[in-house]
Amino acid sequence: MRVQLDRFEDRGMAVLLLYPDGREGFDVPRELLPEDARAGDVFEVSFARDQRETGRMAAENKSLLNELLGRDG
């Protein structure tokens, strides 16, 4: 997926638009971008699932739910 940096906002956020159509956008913290990033720059973005962390969070959430519902195990 590619995004284009549209602008920086005063609240420390960067507005990114899906590239090339530019119809959809989203905000990200400015510190996630390279220090020299400028409006108009295009970035390649990818996502990778962290299976280990996903499993750990599922187990933690299940444990918390069981605790709230007064269930054992």
CHARMM-style PDB file with segment names, atoms N, HN, CA, C and O in Angstrom:
ATOM      1  N   MET     1       0.865  -1.165   0.000  1.00  0.00      PROA
ATOM      2  CA  MET     1       0.000   0.000   0.000  1.00  0.00      PROA
ATOM      3  C   MET     1       0.906   1.221   0.000  1.00  0.00      PROA
ATOM      4  O   MET     1       1.928   1.254   0.685  1.00  0.00      PROA
ATOM      5  N   ARG     2       0.524   2.203  -0.762  1.00  0.00      PROA
ATOM      6  HN  ARG     2      -0.306   2.177  -1.319  1.00  0.00      PROA
ATOM      7  CA  ARG     2       1.282   3.449  -0.786  1.00  0.00      PROA
ATOM      8  C   ARG     2       0.414   4.590  -0.275  1.00  0.00      PROA
ATOM      9  O   ARG     2      -0.796   4.629  -0.498  1.00  0.00      PROA
ATOM     10  N   VAL     3       1.065   5.513   0.414  1.00  0.00      PROA
ATOM     11  HN  VAL     3       2.048   5.482   0.595  1.00  0.00      PROA
ATOM     12  CA  VAL     3       0.394   6.698   0.940  1.00  0.00      PROA
ATOM     13  C   VAL     3       1.221   7.924   0.579  1.00  0.00      PROA
ATOM     14  O   VAL     3       2.428   7.841   0.353  1.00  0.00      PROA
ATOM     15  N   GLN     4       0.538   9.061   0.531  1.00  0.00      PROA
ATOM     16  HN  GLN     4      -0.442   9.129   0.715  1.00  0.00      PROA
ATOM     17  CA  GLN     4       1.225  10.320   0.279  1.00  0.00      PROA
ATOM     18  C   GLN     4       0.998  11.240   1.470  1.00  0.00      PROA
ATOM     19  O   GLN     4      -0.121  11.386   1.963  1.00  0.00      PROA
ATOM     20  N   LEU     5       2.079  11.852   1.917  1.00  0.00      PROA
ATOM     21  HN  LEU     5       2.988  11.733   1.517  1.00  0.00      PROA
ATOM     22  CA  LEU     5       1.989  12.800   3.023  1.00  0.00      PROA
ATOM     23  C   LEU     5       1.321  14.074   2.517  1.00  0.00      PROA
ATOM     24  O   LEU     5       1.854  14.768   1.651  1.00  0.00      PROA
ATOM     25  N   ASP     6       0.159  14.368   3.068  1.00  0.00      PROA
ATOM     26  HN  ASP     6      -0.274  13.805   3.772  1.00  0.00      PROA
ATOM     27  CA  ASP     6      -0.589  15.557   2.668  1.00  0.00      PROA
ATOM     28  C   ASP     6      -0.104  16.781   3.434  1.00  0.00      PROA
ATOM     29  O   ASP     6       0.210  17.815   2.843  1.00  0.00      PROA
ATOM     30  N   ARG     7      -0.048  16.647   4.772  1.00  0.00      PROA
ATOM     31  HN  ARG     7      -0.303  15.808   5.251  1.00  0.00      PROA
ATOM     32  CA  ARG     7       0.341  17.805   5.585  1.00  0.00      PROA
ATOM     33  C   ARG     7       0.620  17.357   7.024  1.00  0.00      PROA
ATOM     34  O   ARG     7       0.263  16.254   7.438  1.00  0.00      PROA
ATOM     35  N   PHE     8       1.261  18.241   7.755  1.00  0.00      PROA
ATOM     36  HN  PHE     8       1.551  19.137   7.419  1.00  0.00      PROA
ATOM     37  CA  PHE     8       1.437  18.083   9.195  1.00  0.00      PROA
ATOM     38  C   PHE     8       0.448  19.010   9.879  1.00  0.00      PROA
ATOM     39  O   PHE     8       0.195  20.118   9.405  1.00  0.00      PROA
ATOM     40  N   GLU     9      -0.106  18.557  10.988  1.00  0.00      PROA
ATOM     41  HN  GLU     9       0.100  17.657  11.372  1.00  0.00      PROA
ATOM     42  CA  GLU     9      -1.043  19.370  11.745  1.00  0.00      PROA
ATOM     43  C   GLU     9      -0.399  19.808  13.053  1.00  0.00      PROA
ATOM     44  O   GLU     9       0.548  19.183  13.531  1.00  0.00      PROA
ATOM     45  N   ASP    10      -0.922  20.887  13.627  1.00  0.00      PROA
ATOM     46  HN  ASP    10      -1.692  21.395  13.239  1.00  0.00      PROA
ATOM     47  CA  ASP    10      -0.355  21.468  14.839  1.00  0.00      PROA
ATOM     48  C   ASP    10      -0.343  20.509  16.022  1.00  0.00      PROA
ATOM     49  O   ASP    10       0.477  20.652  16.929  1.00  0.00      PROA
ATOM     50  N   ARG    11      -1.230  19.551  16.020  1.00  0.00      PROA
ATOM     51  HN  ARG    11      -1.896  19.435  15.283  1.00  0.00      PROA
ATOM     52  CA  ARG    11      -1.339  18.643  17.161  1.00  0.00      PROA
ATOM     53  C   ARG    11      -0.367  17.467  17.086  1.00  0.00      PROA
ATOM     54  O   ARG    11      -0.547  16.467  17.780  1.00  0.00      PROA
ATOM     55  N   GLY    12       0.647  17.583  16.259  1.00  0.00      PROA
ATOM     56  HN  GLY    12       0.793  18.395  15.695  1.00  0.00      PROA
ATOM     57  CA  GLY    12       1.675  16.546  16.174  1.00  0.00      PROA
ATOM     58  C   GLY    12       1.298  15.362  15.312  1.00  0.00      PROA
ATOM     59  O   GLY    12       1.894  14.290  15.423  1.00  0.00      PROA
ATOM     60  N   MET    13       0.320  15.548  14.463  1.00  0.00      PROA
ATOM     61  HN  MET    13      -0.165  16.418  14.373  1.00  0.00      PROA
ATOM     62  CA  MET    13      -0.116  14.464  13.599  1.00  0.00      PROA
ATOM     63  C   MET    13       0.246  14.775  12.150  1.00  0.00      PROA
ATOM     64  O   MET    13       0.395  15.932  11.758  1.00  0.00      PROA
ATOM     65  N   ALA    14       0.380  13.704  11.368  1.00  0.00      PROA
ATOM     66  HN  ALA    14       0.259  12.764  11.687  1.00  0.00      PROA
ATOM     67  CA  ALA    14       0.596  13.817   9.930  1.00  0.00      PROA
ATOM     68  C   ALA    14      -0.626  13.238   9.240  1.00  0.00      PROA
ATOM     69  O   ALA    14      -1.130  12.191   9.645  1.00  0.00      PROA
ATOM     70  N   VAL    15      -1.098  13.897   8.223  1.00  0.00      PROA
ATOM     71  HN  VAL    15      -0.689  14.748   7.894  1.00  0.00      PROA
ATOM     72  CA  VAL    15      -2.254  13.421   7.454  1.00  0.00      PROA
ATOM     73  C   VAL    15      -1.713  12.702   6.217  1.00  0.00      PROA
ATOM     74  O   VAL    15      -1.022  13.297   5.390  1.00  0.00      PROA
ATOM     75  N   LEU    16      -2.039  11.418   6.106  1.00  0.00      PROA
ATOM     76  HN  LEU    16      -2.600  10.935   6.778  1.00  0.00      PROA
ATOM     77  CA  LEU    16      -1.622  10.598   4.978  1.00  0.00      PROA
ATOM     78  C   LEU    16      -2.841  10.268   4.127  1.00  0.00      PROA
ATOM     79  O   LEU    16      -3.913   9.974   4.654  1.00  0.00      PROA
ATOM     80  N   LEU    17      -2.673  10.318   2.817  1.00  0.00      PROA
ATOM     81  HN  LEU    17      -1.801  10.557   2.388  1.00  0.00      PROA
ATOM     82  CA  LEU    17      -3.739   9.969   1.885  1.00  0.00      PROA
ATOM     83  C   LEU    17      -3.343   8.713   1.131  1.00  0.00      PROA
ATOM     84  O   LEU    17      -2.177   8.539   0.778  1.00  0.00      PROA
ATOM     85  N   LEU    18      -4.310   7.835   0.882  1.00  0.00      PROA
ATOM     86  HN  LEU    18      -5.258   7.977   1.169  1.00  0.00      PROA
ATOM     87  CA  LEU    18      -4.022   6.659   0.075  1.00  0.00      PROA
ATOM     88  C   LEU    18      -3.585   7.127  -1.304  1.00  0.00      PROA
ATOM     89  O   LEU    18      -4.197   8.019  -1.891  1.00  0.00      PROA
ATOM     90  N   TYR    19      -2.547   6.532  -1.802  1.00  0.00      PROA
ATOM     91  HN  TYR    19      -2.050   5.807  -1.325  1.00  0.00      PROA
ATOM     92  CA  TYR    19      -1.966   6.949  -3.082  1.00  0.00      PROA
ATOM     93  C   TYR    19      -2.207   5.882  -4.124  1.00  0.00      PROA
ATOM     94  O   TYR    19      -1.988   4.710  -3.819  1.00  0.00      PROA
ATOM     95  N   PRO    20      -2.635   6.194  -5.314  1.00  0.00      PROA
ATOM     96  CA  PRO    20      -2.652   7.522  -5.924  1.00  0.00      PROA
ATOM     97  C   PRO    20      -3.998   8.239  -5.880  1.00  0.00      PROA
ATOM     98  O   PRO    20      -4.065   9.406  -6.266  1.00  0.00      PROA
ATOM     99  N   ASP    21      -5.082   7.587  -5.424  1.00  0.00      PROA
ATOM    100  HN  ASP    21      -5.027   6.639  -5.111  1.00  0.00      PROA
ATOM    101  CA  ASP    21      -6.394   8.234  -5.563  1.00  0.00      PROA
ATOM    102  C   ASP    21      -6.614   9.398  -4.602  1.00  0.00      PROA
ATOM    103  O   ASP    21      -7.327  10.340  -4.948  1.00  0.00      PROA
ATOM    104  N   GLY    22      -6.029   9.366  -3.414  1.00  0.00      PROA
ATOM    105  HN  GLY    22      -5.450   8.601  -3.132  1.00  0.00      PROA
ATOM    106  CA  GLY    22      -6.124  10.479  -2.481  1.00  0.00      PROA
ATOM    107  C   GLY    22      -7.492  10.736  -1.895  1.00  0.00      PROA
ATOM    108  O   GLY    22      -7.702  11.759  -1.244  1.00  0.00      PROA
ATOM    109  N   ARG    23      -8.434   9.820  -2.116  1.00  0.00      PROA
ATOM    110  HN  ARG    23      -8.263   8.989  -2.645  1.00  0.00      PROA
ATOM    111  CA  ARG    23      -9.801  10.040  -1.625  1.00  0.00      PROA
ATOM    112  C   ARG    23      -9.979   9.669  -0.161  1.00  0.00      PROA
ATOM    113  O   ARG    23     -10.865  10.196   0.513  1.00  0.00      PROA
ATOM    114  N   GLU    24      -9.152   8.774   0.328  1.00  0.00      PROA
ATOM    115  HN  GLU    24      -8.433   8.346  -0.219  1.00  0.00      PROA
ATOM    116  CA  GLU    24      -9.254   8.348   1.727  1.00  0.00      PROA
ATOM    117  C   GLU    24      -7.956   8.703   2.429  1.00  0.00      PROA
ATOM    118  O   GLU    24      -6.874   8.604   1.850  1.00  0.00      PROA
ATOM    119  N   GLY    25      -8.074   9.114   3.668  1.00  0.00      PROA
ATOM    120  HN  GLY    25      -8.953   9.195   4.139  1.00  0.00      PROA
ATOM    121  CA  GLY    25      -6.887   9.482   4.412  1.00  0.00      PROA
ATOM    122  C   GLY    25      -7.000   9.096   5.870  1.00  0.00      PROA
ATOM    123  O   GLY    25      -8.064   8.697   6.342  1.00  0.00      PROA
ATOM    124  N   PHE    26      -5.892   9.221   6.574  1.00  0.00      PROA
ATOM    125  HN  PHE    26      -5.028   9.545   6.190  1.00  0.00      PROA
ATOM    126  CA  PHE    26      -5.867   8.937   8.004  1.00  0.00      PROA
ATOM    127  C   PHE    26      -4.702   9.681   8.634  1.00  0.00      PROA
ATOM    128  O   PHE    26      -3.762  10.085   7.951  1.00  0.00      PROA
ATOM    129  N   ASP    27      -4.778   9.854   9.944  1.00  0.00      PROA
ATOM    130  HN  ASP    27      -5.542   9.526  10.499  1.00  0.00      PROA
ATOM    131  CA  ASP    27      -3.746  10.546  10.694  1.00  0.00      PROA
ATOM    132  C   ASP    27      -2.826   9.542  11.374  1.00  0.00      PROA
ATOM    133  O   ASP    27      -3.259   8.478  11.816  1.00  0.00      PROA
ATOM    134  N   VAL    28      -1.561   9.897  11.447  1.00  0.00      PROA
ATOM    135  HN  VAL    28      -1.209  10.761  11.088  1.00  0.00      PROA
ATOM    136  CA  VAL    28      -0.579   9.107  12.196  1.00  0.00      PROA
ATOM    137  C   VAL    28       0.281  10.083  12.984  1.00  0.00      PROA
ATOM    138  O   VAL    28       0.438  11.233  12.576  1.00  0.00      PROA
ATOM    139  N   PRO    29       0.841   9.645  14.105  1.00  0.00      PROA
ATOM    140  CA  PRO    29       1.761  10.521  14.836  1.00  0.00      PROA
ATOM    141  C   PRO    29       2.946  10.902  13.947  1.00  0.00      PROA
ATOM    142  O   PRO    29       3.512  10.051  13.261  1.00  0.00      PROA
ATOM    143  N   ARG    30       3.306  12.148  13.964  1.00  0.00      PROA
ATOM    144  HN  ARG    30       2.847  12.839  14.521  1.00  0.00      PROA
ATOM    145  CA  ARG    30       4.395  12.661  13.132  1.00  0.00      PROA
ATOM    146  C   ARG    30       5.694  11.887  13.348  1.00  0.00      PROA
ATOM    147  O   ARG    30       6.463  11.694  12.407  1.00  0.00      PROA
ATOM    148  N   GLU    31       5.943  11.445  14.579  1.00  0.00      PROA
ATOM    149  HN  GLU    31       5.319  11.602  15.344  1.00  0.00      PROA
ATOM    150  CA  GLU    31       7.206  10.755  14.886  1.00  0.00      PROA
ATOM    151  C   GLU    31       7.339   9.395  14.202  1.00  0.00      PROA
ATOM    152  O   GLU    31       8.424   8.813  14.211  1.00  0.00      PROA
ATOM    153  N   LEU    32       6.264   8.878  13.610  1.00  0.00      PROA
ATOM    154  HN  LEU    32       5.383   9.351  13.602  1.00  0.00      PROA
ATOM    155  CA  LEU    32       6.365   7.619  12.874  1.00  0.00      PROA
ATOM    156  C   LEU    32       6.986   7.801  11.494  1.00  0.00      PROA
ATOM    157  O   LEU    32       7.398   6.830  10.861  1.00  0.00      PROA
ATOM    158  N   LEU    33       7.051   9.027  11.036  1.00  0.00      PROA
ATOM    159  HN  LEU    33       6.716   9.816  11.551  1.00  0.00      PROA
ATOM    160  CA  LEU    33       7.609   9.311   9.720  1.00  0.00      PROA
ATOM    161  C   LEU    33       9.075   9.718   9.848  1.00  0.00      PROA
ATOM    162  O   LEU    33       9.511  10.164  10.909  1.00  0.00      PROA
ATOM    163  N   PRO    34       9.829   9.563   8.766  1.00  0.00      PROA
ATOM    164  CA  PRO    34      11.228  10.017   8.797  1.00  0.00      PROA
ATOM    165  C   PRO    34      11.295  11.512   9.141  1.00  0.00      PROA
ATOM    166  O   PRO    34      10.396  12.280   8.798  1.00  0.00      PROA
ATOM    167  N   GLU    35      12.354  11.898   9.809  1.00  0.00      PROA
ATOM    168  HN  GLU    35      13.084  11.274  10.087  1.00  0.00      PROA
ATOM    169  CA  GLU    35      12.512  13.286  10.245  1.00  0.00      PROA
ATOM    170  C   GLU    35      12.470  14.267   9.079  1.00  0.00      PROA
ATOM    171  O   GLU    35      11.982  15.387   9.227  1.00  0.00      PROA
ATOM    172  N   ASP    36      12.982  13.850   7.919  1.00  0.00      PROA
ATOM    173  HN  ASP    36      13.378  12.940   7.800  1.00  0.00      PROA
ATOM    174  CA  ASP    36      13.035  14.750   6.773  1.00  0.00      PROA
ATOM    175  C   ASP    36      11.813  14.657   5.855  1.00  0.00      PROA
ATOM    176  O   ASP    36      11.839  15.171   4.737  1.00  0.00      PROA
ATOM    177  N   ALA    37      10.737  14.002   6.323  1.00  0.00      PROA
ATOM    178  HN  ALA    37      10.715  13.585   7.231  1.00  0.00      PROA
ATOM    179  CA  ALA    37       9.527  13.850   5.506  1.00  0.00      PROA
ATOM    180  C   ALA    37       8.915  15.213   5.206  1.00  0.00      PROA
ATOM    181  O   ALA    37       8.880  16.103   6.056  1.00  0.00      PROA
ATOM    182  N   ARG    38       8.435  15.349   3.973  1.00  0.00      PROA
ATOM    183  HN  ARG    38       8.463  14.626   3.282  1.00  0.00      PROA
ATOM    184  CA  ARG    38       7.831  16.600   3.515  1.00  0.00      PROA
ATOM    185  C   ARG    38       6.499  16.306   2.819  1.00  0.00      PROA
ATOM    186  O   ARG    38       6.286  15.216   2.289  1.00  0.00      PROA
ATOM    187  N   ALA    39       5.615  17.296   2.833  1.00  0.00      PROA
ATOM    188  HN  ALA    39       5.788  18.182   3.264  1.00  0.00      PROA
ATOM    189  CA  ALA    39       4.341  17.164   2.120  1.00  0.00      PROA
ATOM    190  C   ALA    39       4.628  16.790   0.670  1.00  0.00      PROA
ATOM    191  O   ALA    39       5.506  17.362   0.024  1.00  0.00      PROA
ATOM    192  N   GLY    40       3.873  15.822   0.180  1.00  0.00      PROA
ATOM    193  HN  GLY    40       3.160  15.357   0.705  1.00  0.00      PROA
ATOM    194  CA  GLY    40       4.051  15.340  -1.185  1.00  0.00      PROA
ATOM    195  C   GLY    40       4.850  14.049  -1.265  1.00  0.00      PROA
ATOM    196  O   GLY    40       4.781  13.342  -2.271  1.00  0.00      PROA
ATOM    197  N   ASP    41       5.615  13.728  -0.211  1.00  0.00      PROA
ATOM    198  HN  ASP    41       5.671  14.302   0.605  1.00  0.00      PROA
ATOM    199  CA  ASP    41       6.388  12.477  -0.208  1.00  0.00      PROA
ATOM    200  C   ASP    41       5.448  11.281  -0.265  1.00  0.00      PROA
ATOM    201  O   ASP    41       4.380  11.297   0.348  1.00  0.00      PROA
ATOM    202  N   VAL    42       5.841  10.246  -0.997  1.00  0.00      PROA
ATOM    203  HN  VAL    42       6.709  10.233  -1.495  1.00  0.00      PROA
ATOM    204  CA  VAL    42       5.072   9.005  -1.113  1.00  0.00      PROA
ATOM    205  C   VAL    42       5.842   7.923  -0.356  1.00  0.00      PROA
ATOM    206  O   VAL    42       7.060   7.807  -0.486  1.00  0.00      PROA
ATOM    207  N   PHE    43       5.112   7.132   0.438  1.00  0.00      PROA
ATOM    208  HN  PHE    43       4.122   7.226   0.544  1.00  0.00      PROA
ATOM    209  CA  PHE    43       5.704   6.072   1.249  1.00  0.00      PROA
ATOM    210  C   PHE    43       5.049   4.738   0.948  1.00  0.00      PROA
ATOM    211  O   PHE    43       3.850   4.670   0.675  1.00  0.00      PROA
ATOM    212  N   GLU    44       5.826   3.699   0.999  1.00  0.00      PROA
ATOM    213  HN  GLU    44       6.800   3.754   1.221  1.00  0.00      PROA
ATOM    214  CA  GLU    44       5.332   2.325   0.920  1.00  0.00      PROA
ATOM    215  C   GLU    44       5.069   1.875   2.357  1.00  0.00      PROA
ATOM    216  O   GLU    44       5.939   1.990   3.220  1.00  0.00      PROA
ATOM    217  N   VAL    45       3.856   1.360   2.607  1.00  0.00      PROA
ATOM    218  HN  VAL    45       3.149   1.267   1.906  1.00  0.00      PROA
ATOM    219  CA  VAL    45       3.462   0.933   3.952  1.00  0.00      PROA
ATOM    220  C   VAL    45       3.042  -0.522   3.891  1.00  0.00      PROA
ATOM    221  O   VAL    45       2.339  -0.935   2.969  1.00  0.00      PROA
ATOM    222  N   SER    46       3.473  -1.297   4.873  1.00  0.00      PROA
ATOM    223  HN  SER    46       4.044  -0.962   5.622  1.00  0.00      PROA
ATOM    224  CA  SER    46       3.032  -2.691   4.928  1.00  0.00      PROA
ATOM    225  C   SER    46       2.704  -3.055   6.374  1.00  0.00      PROA
ATOM    226  O   SER    46       3.158  -2.402   7.314  1.00  0.00      PROA
ATOM    227  N   PHE    47       1.920  -4.092   6.527  1.00  0.00      PROA
ATOM    228  HN  PHE    47       1.551  -4.622   5.763  1.00  0.00      PROA
ATOM    229  CA  PHE    47       1.508  -4.582   7.838  1.00  0.00      PROA
ATOM    230  C   PHE    47       1.923  -6.039   7.950  1.00  0.00      PROA
ATOM    231  O   PHE    47       1.803  -6.808   6.996  1.00  0.00      PROA
ATOM    232  N   ALA    48       2.407  -6.404   9.113  1.00  0.00      PROA
ATOM    233  HN  ALA    48       2.505  -5.780   9.888  1.00  0.00      PROA
ATOM    234  CA  ALA    48       2.777  -7.793   9.366  1.00  0.00      PROA
ATOM    235  C   ALA    48       2.128  -8.224  10.675  1.00  0.00      PROA
ATOM    236  O   ALA    48       2.304  -7.571  11.704  1.00  0.00      PROA
ATOM    237  N   ARG    49       1.393  -9.302  10.636  1.00  0.00      PROA
ATOM    238  HN  ARG    49       1.250  -9.832   9.801  1.00  0.00      PROA
ATOM    239  CA  ARG    49       0.728  -9.809  11.836  1.00  0.00      PROA
ATOM    240  C   ARG    49       1.774 -10.414  12.771  1.00  0.00      PROA
ATOM    241  O   ARG    49       2.652 -11.163  12.343  1.00  0.00      PROA
ATOM    242  N   ASP    50       1.661 -10.077  14.043  1.00  0.00      PROA
ATOM    243  HN  ASP    50       0.947  -9.469  14.391  1.00  0.00      PROA
ATOM    244  CA  ASP    50       2.527 -10.644  15.074  1.00  0.00      PROA
ATOM    245  C   ASP    50       1.732 -11.756  15.766  1.00  0.00      PROA
ATOM    246  O   ASP    50       0.980 -11.504  16.708  1.00  0.00      PROA
ATOM    247  N   GLN    51       1.910 -12.973  15.290  1.00  0.00      PROA
ATOM    248  HN  GLN    51       2.521 -13.178  14.526  1.00  0.00      PROA
ATOM    249  CA  GLN    51       1.115 -14.108  15.793  1.00  0.00      PROA
ATOM    250  C   GLN    51       1.331 -14.332  17.284  1.00  0.00      PROA
ATOM    251  O   GLN    51       0.380 -14.593  18.020  1.00  0.00      PROA
ATOM    252  N   ARG    52       2.573 -14.230  17.727  1.00  0.00      PROA
ATOM    253  HN  ARG    52       3.346 -14.018  17.129  1.00  0.00      PROA
ATOM    254  CA  ARG    52       2.877 -14.467  19.144  1.00  0.00      PROA
ATOM    255  C   ARG    52       2.149 -13.458  20.027  1.00  0.00      PROA
ATOM    256  O   ARG    52       1.520 -13.836  21.016  1.00  0.00      PROA
ATOM    257  N   GLU    53       2.233 -12.181  19.674  1.00  0.00      PROA
ATOM    258  HN  GLU    53       2.744 -11.874  18.871  1.00  0.00      PROA
ATOM    259  CA  GLU    53       1.572 -11.147  20.472  1.00  0.00      PROA
ATOM    260  C   GLU    53       0.055 -11.258  20.376  1.00  0.00      PROA
ATOM    261  O   GLU    53      -0.645 -11.027  21.363  1.00  0.00      PROA
ATOM    262  N   THR    54      -0.457 -11.607  19.211  1.00  0.00      PROA
ATOM    263  HN  THR    54       0.111 -11.795  18.409  1.00  0.00      PROA
ATOM    264  CA  THR    54      -1.893 -11.806  19.047  1.00  0.00      PROA
ATOM    265  C   THR    54      -2.384 -12.921  19.970  1.00  0.00      PROA
ATOM    266  O   THR    54      -3.411 -12.774  20.632  1.00  0.00      PROA
ATOM    267  N   GLY    55      -1.655 -14.028  20.013  1.00  0.00      PROA
ATOM    268  HN  GLY    55      -0.821 -14.147  19.476  1.00  0.00      PROA
ATOM    269  CA  GLY    55      -2.020 -15.139  20.894  1.00  0.00      PROA
ATOM    270  C   GLY    55      -1.927 -14.765  22.362  1.00  0.00      PROA
ATOM    271  O   GLY    55      -2.783 -15.143  23.162  1.00  0.00      PROA
ATOM    272  N   ARG    56      -0.882 -14.018  22.716  1.00  0.00      PROA
ATOM    273  HN  ARG    56      -0.187 -13.711  22.066  1.00  0.00      PROA
ATOM    274  CA  ARG    56      -0.712 -13.592  24.102  1.00  0.00      PROA
ATOM    275  C   ARG    56      -1.857 -12.680  24.533  1.00  0.00      PROA
ATOM    276  O   ARG    56      -2.388 -12.820  25.635  1.00  0.00      PROA
ATOM    277  N   MET    57      -2.237 -11.743  23.659  1.00  0.00      PROA
ATOM    278  HN  MET    57      -1.806 -11.628  22.764  1.00  0.00      PROA
ATOM    279  CA  MET    57      -3.345 -10.832  23.984  1.00  0.00      PROA
ATOM    280  C   MET    57      -4.674 -11.576  24.083  1.00  0.00      PROA
ATOM    281  O   MET    57      -5.493 -11.260  24.946  1.00  0.00      PROA
ATOM    282  N   ALA    58      -4.897 -12.555  23.218  1.00  0.00      PROA
ATOM    283  HN  ALA    58      -4.232 -12.812  22.517  1.00  0.00      PROA
ATOM    284  CA  ALA    58      -6.136 -13.347  23.281  1.00  0.00      PROA
ATOM    285  C   ALA    58      -6.217 -14.085  24.604  1.00  0.00      PROA
ATOM    286  O   ALA    58      -7.272 -14.115  25.237  1.00  0.00      PROA
ATOM    287  N   ALA    59      -5.102 -14.686  25.029  1.00  0.00      PROA
ATOM    288  HN  ALA    59      -4.244 -14.661  24.515  1.00  0.00      PROA
ATOM    289  CA  ALA    59      -5.081 -15.410  26.295  1.00  0.00      PROA
ATOM    290  C   ALA    59      -5.293 -14.460  27.474  1.00  0.00      PROA
ATOM    291  O   ALA    59      -6.013 -14.784  28.419  1.00  0.00      PROA
ATOM    292  N   GLU    60      -4.670 -13.298  27.414  1.00  0.00      PROA
ATOM    293  HN  GLU    60      -4.085 -13.034  26.646  1.00  0.00      PROA
ATOM    294  CA  GLU    60      -4.834 -12.314  28.485  1.00  0.00      PROA
ATOM    295  C   GLU    60      -6.274 -11.826  28.560  1.00  0.00      PROA
ATOM    296  O   GLU    60      -6.837 -11.716  29.649  1.00  0.00      PROA
ATOM    297  N   ASN    61      -6.876 -11.533  27.406  1.00  0.00      PROA
ATOM    298  HN  ASN    61      -6.419 -11.622  26.521  1.00  0.00      PROA
ATOM    299  CA  ASN    61      -8.271 -11.082  27.380  1.00  0.00      PROA
ATOM    300  C   ASN    61      -9.218 -12.153  27.901  1.00  0.00      PROA
ATOM    301  O   ASN    61     -10.163 -11.847  28.628  1.00  0.00      PROA
ATOM    302  N   LYS    62      -8.968 -13.414  27.532  1.00  0.00      PROA
ATOM    303  HN  LYS    62      -8.200 -13.662  26.942  1.00  0.00      PROA
ATOM    304  CA  LYS    62      -9.804 -14.510  28.009  1.00  0.00      PROA
ATOM    305  C   LYS    62      -9.691 -14.636  29.521  1.00  0.00      PROA
ATOM    306  O   LYS    62     -10.690 -14.845  30.209  1.00  0.00      PROA
ATOM    307  N   SER    63      -8.488 -14.511  30.032  1.00  0.00      PROA
ATOM    308  HN  SER    63      -7.676 -14.342  29.474  1.00  0.00      PROA
ATOM    309  CA  SER    63      -8.265 -14.598  31.470  1.00  0.00      PROA
ATOM    310  C   SER    63      -8.994 -13.466  32.202  1.00  0.00      PROA
ATOM    311  O   SER    63      -9.631 -13.702  33.228  1.00  0.00      PROA
ATOM    312  N   LEU    64      -8.903 -12.248  31.680  1.00  0.00      PROA
ATOM    313  HN  LEU    64      -8.386 -12.057  30.846  1.00  0.00      PROA
ATOM    314  CA  LEU    64      -9.594 -11.119  32.299  1.00  0.00      PROA
ATOM    315  C   LEU    64     -11.110 -11.297  32.266  1.00  0.00      PROA
ATOM    316  O   LEU    64     -11.799 -10.999  33.241  1.00  0.00      PROA
ATOM    317  N   LEU    65     -11.619 -11.783  31.144  1.00  0.00      PROA
ATOM    318  HN  LEU    65     -11.060 -12.025  30.351  1.00  0.00      PROA
ATOM    319  CA  LEU    65     -13.063 -12.022  31.038  1.00  0.00      PROA
ATOM    320  C   LEU    65     -13.503 -13.076  32.051  1.00  0.00      PROA
ATOM    321  O   LEU    65     -14.515 -12.902  32.730  1.00  0.00      PROA
ATOM    322  N   ASN    66     -12.759 -14.150  32.153  1.00  0.00      PROA
ATOM    323  HN  ASN    66     -11.937 -14.291  31.602  1.00  0.00      PROA
ATOM    324  CA  ASN    66     -13.090 -15.202  33.122  1.00  0.00      PROA
ATOM    325  C   ASN    66     -13.068 -14.658  34.535  1.00  0.00      PROA
ATOM    326  O   ASN    66     -13.916 -15.013  35.354  1.00  0.00      PROA
ATOM    327  N   GLU    67     -12.108 -13.803  34.826  1.00  0.00      PROA
ATOM    328  HN  GLU    67     -11.419 -13.515  34.162  1.00  0.00      PROA
ATOM    329  CA  GLU    67     -12.003 -13.199  36.152  1.00  0.00      PROA
ATOM    330  C   GLU    67     -13.233 -12.324  36.427  1.00  0.00      PROA
ATOM    331  O   GLU    67     -13.815 -12.385  37.509  1.00  0.00      PROA
ATOM    332  N   LEU    68     -13.616 -11.521  35.449  1.00  0.00      PROA
ATOM    333  HN  LEU    68     -13.143 -11.472  34.569  1.00  0.00      PROA
ATOM    334  CA  LEU    68     -14.789 -10.653  35.617  1.00  0.00      PROA
ATOM    335  C   LEU    68     -16.071 -11.451  35.791  1.00  0.00      PROA
ATOM    336  O   LEU    68     -16.963 -11.042  36.535  1.00  0.00      PROA
ATOM    337  N   LEU    69     -16.167 -12.590  35.107  1.00  0.00      PROA
ATOM    338  HN  LEU    69     -15.443 -12.922  34.503  1.00  0.00      PROA
ATOM    339  CA  LEU    69     -17.365 -13.425  35.176  1.00  0.00      PROA
ATOM    340  C   LEU    69     -17.322 -14.429  36.322  1.00  0.00      PROA
ATOM    341  O   LEU    69     -18.264 -15.197  36.517  1.00  0.00      PROA
ATOM    342  N   GLY    70     -16.217 -14.421  37.085  1.00  0.00      PROA
ATOM    343  HN  GLY    70     -15.452 -13.797  36.926  1.00  0.00      PROA
ATOM    344  CA  GLY    70     -16.085 -15.327  38.215  1.00  0.00      PROA
ATOM    345  C   GLY    70     -15.907 -16.774  37.818  1.00  0.00      PROA
ATOM    346  O   GLY    70     -16.310 -17.675  38.554  1.00  0.00      PROA
ATOM    347  N   ARG    71     -15.310 -17.007  36.670  1.00  0.00      PROA
ATOM    348  HN  ARG    71     -14.983 -16.275  36.072  1.00  0.00      PROA
ATOM    349  CA  ARG    71     -15.077 -18.369  36.195  1.00  0.00      PROA
ATOM    350  C   ARG    71     -13.664 -18.800  36.534  1.00  0.00      PROA
ATOM    351  O   ARG    71     -12.750 -17.979  36.601  1.00  0.00      PROA
ATOM    352  N   ASP    72     -13.494 -20.105  36.747  1.00  0.00      PROA
ATOM    353  HN  ASP    72     -14.237 -20.772  36.692  1.00  0.00      PROA
ATOM    354  CA  ASP    72     -12.151 -20.673  36.910  1.00  0.00      PROA
ATOM    355  C   ASP    72     -11.632 -21.090  35.550  1.00  0.00      PROA
ATOM    356  O   ASP    72     -12.376 -21.649  34.744  1.00  0.00      PROA
ATOM    357  N   GLY    73     -10.327 -20.814  35.281  1.00  0.00      PROA
ATOM    358  HN  GLY    73      -9.723 -20.360  35.936  1.00  0.00      PROA
ATOM    359  CA  GLY    73      -9.662 -21.273  34.062  1.00  0.00      PROA
ATOM    360  C   GLY    73     -10.297 -20.732  32.865  1.00  0.00      PROA
ATOM    361  OT1 GLY    73      -9.861 -21.020  31.751  1.00  0.00      PROA
TER     362      GLY     73
END
